[in-house]
Amino acid sequence: MGNETIILLVGGFSVVFGAAAWVGLMAAPAWQSYSTLWQRLAGVFLSLYALAAFIVVGVAFGALVIWFWDRFSA
């Protein structure tokens, strides 16, 4: 198994587990918190903002690791 295959597998599993975590920890509680359909849809839609914030923080952390990799590896 090559390095590129491993990178693709890690990325794929990250997306799948991240989506499952969003559904289980954010979307489902937002859906169950309201009674009417439009409130439920609005709650799930607004939870996408929290998901976007988590993605931005993760990308920023990954960029910092890449930027300072030479300091960490020595």
C-alpha positions as CSV (number, residue, x, y, z in Angstrom):
1,M,0.0,0.0,0.0
2,G,1.5,3.3,-1.1
3,N,1.7,6.6,0.7
4,E,-1.0,8.2,-1.5
5,T,-3.4,5.3,-0.8
6,I,-2.9,5.8,3.0
7,I,-3.5,9.5,2.7
8,L,-6.7,8.9,0.7
9,L,-7.9,6.3,3.3
10,V,-7.2,8.6,6.2
11,G,-9.0,11.5,4.4
12,G,-12.0,9.3,3.6
13,F,-12.4,8.0,7.1
14,S,-12.0,11.5,8.5
15,V,-14.9,12.7,6.3
16,V,-17.1,9.7,7.2
17,F,-16.5,9.9,10.9
18,G,-16.7,13.7,11.0
19,A,-20.1,13.5,9.2
20,A,-21.3,10.9,11.7
21,A,-20.1,13.0,14.6
22,W,-22.0,16.0,13.2
23,V,-25.2,14.1,12.8
24,G,-25.0,12.4,16.2
25,L,-23.7,15.3,18.3
26,M,-25.1,18.4,16.5
27,A,-27.8,17.7,13.9
28,A,-29.9,15.2,15.8
29,P,-30.1,17.3,19.1
30,A,-30.9,20.3,17.0
31,W,-33.7,18.4,15.3
32,Q,-35.1,17.0,18.5
33,S,-35.1,20.4,20.3
34,Y,-38.0,21.8,18.2
35,S,-41.5,20.7,17.3
36,T,-42.4,22.3,14.0
37,L,-40.7,21.4,10.7
38,W,-39.4,24.8,9.9
39,Q,-37.8,25.2,13.3
40,R,-36.2,21.8,13.0
41,L,-34.8,22.6,9.6
42,A,-33.5,26.0,10.8
43,G,-31.8,24.3,13.8
44,V,-30.1,21.8,11.6
45,F,-29.1,24.6,9.1
46,L,-27.6,26.7,12.0
47,S,-25.7,23.7,13.2
48,L,-23.9,23.8,9.9
49,Y,-22.2,27.1,11.1
50,A,-20.8,25.3,14.0
51,L,-19.6,22.5,11.7
52,A,-17.9,25.1,9.4
53,A,-16.2,26.6,12.5
54,F,-14.8,23.2,13.4
55,I,-13.6,22.7,9.9
56,V,-11.9,26.1,9.8
57,V,-10.1,25.4,13.1
58,G,-9.0,22.0,11.9
59,V,-7.6,23.4,8.7
60,A,-5.8,26.2,10.6
61,F,-4.3,23.7,13.0
62,G,-3.2,21.5,10.1
63,A,-1.7,24.5,8.3
64,L,0.3,25.4,11.5
65,V,1.6,21.8,11.7
66,I,2.7,21.9,8.1
67,W,4.2,25.4,8.5
68,F,6.3,24.4,11.6
69,W,7.0,20.8,10.6
70,D,10.7,21.3,10.4
71,R,10.8,22.5,14.0
72,F,8.7,19.6,15.3
73,S,10.6,16.9,13.4
74,A,14.1,17.9,14.6
